[in-house]
Amino acid sequence: MATRYDVAIIGTGAGGGTLAYALAPTGKKILVLERGDYVPREKDNWDTRAVNLEGKYATKEVWRDRDGRELHPHTNYYIGGNTKFYGAALFRLRREDFGEVKHDGGVSPAWPIAYEDLEPYYTRAEQLYHVHGERGVDPTDPPAGAPYPHPPVSHEPRIQQLADDWARLGRRPFHVPLGVMLDEANPRKSACIRCATCDGHPCLVNAKSDAQVVCVDRALEHANVTLLTNAHVKRLETSASGREVTRIVVDRQGATETYAADVVVVACGAINSAALLLRSANERHPRGLANGSDVVGRHYMGHVNSVLMALSRCPNPTVFQKTLALNDFYFGSEEWDYPMGHISFVGKLDGDTLRAGAPAIAPGFTLDLMARHSLDFWLTSEDLPDPDNRVTLDREGNIVLAYRPNNEEGHRRLTAELKRLMKAQTKCTVHGHECHEGLFARNLYLGQRIPLAGVAHQNGTVRFGRDPKTSVLDVTCKAHELDNLYVVDASFFPSSAAVNPALTIMANALRVGDHLKGRLR
């Protein structure tokens, strides 16, 4: 007999970890399953060579692309999921993102819920994840029911100089909303020390608001919550009718174990959640669990992303760089009626990180010198849901990720806008606007984007909606075809918008948590 629980949650990232925290106080018997373990606390957490060049914490799993070539995904399997390694930029989707948006490359579909349905949960998620930010500066900022719980993270001098330059040019730069446990008014007592290895690294001092530190650890303070690590869920089995999940089949270090729960929640990340449902095909669900619509795995989105380095004659001594963003071109510009996207920063690049991406070396520079003289931008544009961009399985059950980029013109224009802004800088007291040397891509040449293996913003593979013919989940994120199966990672997104998905996953997990509390009563 499989051990029985009231709720089983598979995955501990932004979705599963947040949901475990939300349900822990109910007193219900909750099982949390995580295929990984805790990130070891060690000096390598903060070592860019270990993290970026050697990929010490990345999964060794191999996927395939559309043409059968090996794909080494940039993803991590640990408690806290990818939030252990994220840059903690916690944006709300824009209010307009919940409606239909016309793009140059097609239409971004409307969500089955409105911004207003998620707004109170965004507020709760910001409070839970200690978000530092400022309202009302970003021109696309949606209305909010409360101020940010903490003041924005201040800019270091070089970033402040750029913010002043952009403001002088009539733009509206703002502080990135960040989930870090930083107290700038009292640095001696602040958990966060504003180190250079926040973005892309685990936090050695537990001062980044990741799902393990903020949610899973606190959920485990409740005796009714059980966490199993190194528990890789292989498939879900159903009753004869196919209407409910009856068994969770787990591989734990080579041994097979089974568990059962009244409610089963899948939160493995958009790619792995789709793969789990596909692997769980049976007589009643021949195309994969909950997949009568043939939508499971389809409409994969991960954004059109670039990392661009703006080289200057002056060095950039910034340590914690990821504080500035610009959304002036999010929905377009005077010259262009379609959305372009979002401009912000990545953590400060160094020579070792650049070696991992092997960029073309700018004339007269070495990699270390480039890193010392660069401002390191992250550009995000919306990619549109395409049924042929999808997760499937090969004959051995391994993940195949097929993806053709779309809606690229907006991203090209966003890059051109950044170029113009950088050329118009005048704040440098030494060189004026001659300080800017040009924009270089983090990869081989300008315009080369984050490759397919960069799955940090994965979403859209198990979309929610009101019509079971075109969606997998209903508006509560329960599968249309099963009575006790929910999905609460970014799989449920019908569109990707152009900001980081993490806060929306967290807010939705709190929303589904409220629904499940009602159900569990």
Secondary structure, DSSP 8 states (H G I E B T S, - for coil): --EEEEEEEE--STTHHHHHHHHGGG---EEEE-SSB----SGGGG-HIIIIIS-TTS----EEETTS-EE------BTTGGGGTS--B-----GGGGS-EEETTEEE---SS-HHHHHHHHHHHHHHTTEE--SS-STT----SS--SB------HHHHHHHHHHHHTT---EE--EEB---TTSTTT-S----S--TTS--TTS-B--HIIIIIHHHTTSTTEEEESSEEEEEEEE-TTSSSEEEEEEEETTEEEEEEEEEEEE-S-HHHHHHHHHHT--SSSTTSTT-TTS-TT-S-B--EEEEEEEEESS----SS-TTEEB-TTTT--SS--S---EEEE-S---HHHHHHH-----TT--HHHHHHTEEEEEEEE-----TTSEEEE-TTS-EEEE------HHHHHHHHHHHHHHHT----TTTGGGGEEEEEESSSSTT----TT--TT-B-TT-B-S-TTT-SB-TTSBBTT-SSEEE-SGGG-S---SS-SHHHHHHHHHHHHHHHHHHH-
